[in-house]
């Protein structure tokens, strides 16, 4: 079948527990729950997720584990994310196809098959809202610090080729922020200059100028300190078809970063159901 939907999703630690979400982040949570309903309608066979909080040094890792089960306490924020259980099926067959495609393309790709590997919060947090019933298989991908944006984009293209040729319906999730020059105080927004770059990048996206967005990415990542050097965005852009429609749902700050929920796909697959409004709405 094909990639049914691609998402840029936030994973800020303060949204892990719904009852603790600050006011200025509630829209992101509400619309992630709305997107979850759309995902349920699509009935995907697998979710493929790249997380900025799985930073690998040299290899592009693919989590090929058949069952993802663990309890997460986040190293960076154990006060906000502590003893959080998760239990999702995996898809080892498709994951191993991705690894083989990477090898064939001459890329440094390795599969990981370890039931004791514990997911990071960039994986767990968005999935708690997007796939709350834990009933869709997940394949997790790392961001690779030794890989350039160009190499990461190439790796994404190889992944996209396998996914589009698969007989499965797939949702791709890029879990990460836009500008990410962190400061203390989660209420703080990016600087005016950093946010201007966010807005320009988003403008390219919303005008469906995906090539322009990709060409902007190296300087944008450097000047606005985009999370993971923008590698998750390069991966996301490698999945997006030129005629796909972007839908911008919500955004918000977190400690000087800017975070957005954006979906890409055919028009009928990115239109939210009517119930997408916030449970938090006042």
Number of C-alpha atoms within 10 A of each C-alpha: 11 17 25 20 24 26 24 24 27 28 25 24 20 19 22 22 14 14 9 11 18 14 11 13 21 21 22 23 25 22 25 26 23 21 26 20 19 20 22 13 11 15 14 18 15 22 25 25 27 26 27 27 18 19 18 16 13 14 18 23 23 23 25 27 24 19 17 22 18 17 14 18 19 18 11 10 12 12 11 15 19 14 12 15 11 18 15 19 17 23 20 21 11 18 26 19 17 26 24 17 18 21 13 11 13 10 19 15 21 19 20 18 16 13 13 10 13 15 21 17 26 23 23 22 23 26 25 19 23 23 22 14 12 15 12 18 21 30 24 22 25 21 25 25 17 14 19 15 22 14 16 25 22 18 25 21 20 20 21 21 17 19 24 16 11 15 11 16 18 25 23 26 27 28 30 30 28 30 29 25 18 17 14 9 10 18 16 16 21 22 13 9 11 23 18 14 20 20 13 15 21 19 15 16 22 16 12 19 14 22 14 15 22 22 12 15 21 18 14 22 23 13 14 23 19 26 23 21 25 29 31 31 28 26 26 26 23 22 26 23 14 12 12 18 21 21 18 17 18 19 20 21 20 24 17 21 27 26 25 22 24 24 24 27 23 15 12 9 18 23 17 18 12 7 13 18 14 16 13 13 9 4
